[in-house]
Amino acid sequence: MNGRLRVEAAEREPAGQGLRLSGVAVENTTEGIMITDPKLRILAVNKAFCEITGSAAAEVVGRLASVLRSGRHDQTFYEELWASILDRGRWEGEIWNRKNGAIYPELLSITVVHDEQGQVTNYVGVFSEGVETSDQLGFLRANGCDAYQGYLFAAALPPAGLAGLLRGVSSCA
């Protein structure tokens, strides 16, 4: 190998290691991660995304990110979300999405990724499930259920399971 090739190989090695470490971090975080193209077509998701949403990667990759929409938010919500992304390059907040047919809250951060020419190449969404906002905690407290943090936001129970739960618990307190 000539001197120039050795230098190029030596320069590429740290970059390759950085990419491997980034991949390990993405796959082992507890937050769900979704990467889309500029038209919001899902390109990749991590393991936590699959665990939180109940969707296999093969079910969502290639589909539009709107496949997760719960129907709980109106058009104004999405207009404000996208205005923030276009203006600030990011949006952070609570959103309700779909999981195995049920809706659930998540804290979501969406960030825009640009190339060297400033063109949008991707959007990256990172989210956590079951993190209660102050509004959710207020709802729980107002309904006497603050001792059972998060239980109201679990997946729906079948009728027999609900009946059994109600027999075993007379109130939230």
C-alpha positions in Angstrom: 0.0 0.0 0.0 1.4 3.4 -0.9 1.7 6.2 1.6 -1.4 8.1 0.4 -3.6 5.0 0.6 -2.3 4.4 4.2 -3.2 7.9 5.2 -6.7 7.7 3.7 -7.2 4.3 5.4 -6.1 5.7 8.7 -8.4 8.7 8.3 -11.4 6.5 7.4 -11.0 4.1 10.4 -12.1 6.6 13.1 -15.1 7.6 10.9 -16.0 3.9 10.5 -15.7 3.3 14.2 -17.9 6.4 14.8 -20.6 5.0 12.5 -20.5 1.6 14.2 -20.8 3.3 17.7 -23.7 5.4 16.4 -25.5 2.3 15.2 -24.9 0.6 18.5 -26.3 3.6 20.4 -29.4 3.9 18.2 -30.2 0.1 18.5 -29.7 0.0 22.3 -31.5 3.2 23.4 -34.9 2.9 25.1 -36.3 5.7 23.1 -38.0 5.0 19.8 -36.3 6.4 16.7 -37.7 6.9 13.3 -35.9 8.3 10.3 -37.8 9.6 7.3 -37.0 11.0 3.9 -38.1 14.6 3.1 -41.5 13.3 1.9 -42.0 11.6 5.3 -41.6 8.1 4.0 -40.1 5.9 6.8 -36.5 4.8 6.0 -35.5 3.2 9.3 -36.7 2.5 12.8 -34.9 1.1 15.8 -35.7 -1.8 18.1 -37.3 0.5 20.7 -39.6 1.9 18.1 -40.8 -1.6 17.4 -41.3 -2.4 21.0 -43.1 0.8 21.8 -45.4 0.9 18.8 -45.9 -2.9 18.4 -45.0 -2.6 14.8 -42.3 -4.6 13.1 -39.8 -2.6 11.0 -41.0 -4.4 7.9 -44.5 -3.2 8.5 -43.6 0.5 8.6 -40.5 1.0 6.5 -41.5 2.5 3.2 -44.8 3.8 4.5 -45.6 7.4 5.4 -45.0 8.4 9.0 -48.7 9.3 9.2 -49.4 5.6 9.6 -48.9 6.2 13.4 -51.5 9.0 13.6 -54.1 8.5 16.2 -56.8 10.9 14.9 -56.7 12.7 18.2 -55.1 15.9 16.9 -56.7 18.3 14.5 -55.2 20.0 11.4 -54.2 23.1 13.5 -52.0 20.9 15.7 -50.1 19.6 12.7 -49.8 23.0 11.1 -48.2 24.4 14.3 -45.9 21.4 14.5 -44.7 21.8 11.0 -44.4 25.6 11.4 -42.0 25.0 14.3 -40.0 22.5 12.3 -39.7 24.8 9.3 -38.9 27.8 11.5 -36.7 26.4 14.2 -35.6 23.1 12.6 -37.2 21.0 15.4 -40.4 20.4 17.3 -40.8 18.9 20.8 -43.9 18.1 22.6 -46.6 15.6 23.5 -48.4 13.7 20.7 -50.8 10.8 20.7 -50.0 8.0 18.3 -51.3 4.6 17.5 -50.1 1.3 18.9 -51.8 -2.0 17.9 -55.0 -0.1 17.3 -55.0 1.7 20.6 -53.8 5.3 21.1 -51.1 6.3 23.6 -49.2 9.5 24.5 -45.6 10.0 23.8 -43.1 12.8 24.2 -41.7 13.4 20.7 -38.8 15.4 19.3 -38.6 15.9 15.6 -35.4 17.3 14.1 -34.7 18.2 10.5 -31.4 17.1 8.9 -29.8 19.1 6.0 -27.1 18.3 3.6 -24.1 20.5 2.8 -26.2 22.6 0.4 -28.9 23.2 3.0 -31.4 20.8 1.5 -33.6 18.7 3.7 -32.4 15.1 3.6 -34.2 13.6 6.5 -36.4 14.0 9.6 -35.5 12.2 12.8 -38.1 11.5 15.4 -37.1 10.4 18.9 -39.8 9.5 21.3 -40.5 8.1 24.8 -43.7 6.3 25.8 -45.3 6.6 29.2 -43.6 9.8 30.2 -46.4 11.8 31.8 -46.6 15.5 31.1 -48.0 17.9 33.7 -51.4 17.9 32.0 -51.5 14.1 32.2 -50.4 14.1 35.8 -53.1 16.7 36.5 -55.7 14.5 34.9 -54.6 11.5 37.0 -54.7 13.6 40.2 -58.1 15.1 39.4 -59.4 11.6 39.0 -57.8 10.3 42.2 -55.4 8.1 40.4 -52.0 9.6 40.9 -50.9 6.6 43.0 -51.3 4.5 39.8 -49.0 6.4 37.5 -49.4 5.5 33.9 -52.1 2.8 34.3 -54.7 4.9 32.6 -52.5 4.9 29.5 -51.9 1.2 29.1 -53.2 -0.8 26.3 -56.9 -1.5 26.5 -58.0 -4.6 28.5 -60.4 -7.2 27.1 -63.8 -7.1 28.8 -63.0 -10.1 31.0 -59.8 -8.5 32.1 -61.5 -5.2 32.9 -64.2 -7.0 35.0 -61.5 -8.8 36.9 -59.6 -5.6 37.6 -62.8 -3.8 38.8 -63.6 -6.7 41.2 -60.1 -6.5 42.7 -59.8 -2.7 43.0 -62.6 -0.5 44.3 -61.0 2.9 43.6 -57.7 4.4 42.5 -56.7 5.6 45.9 
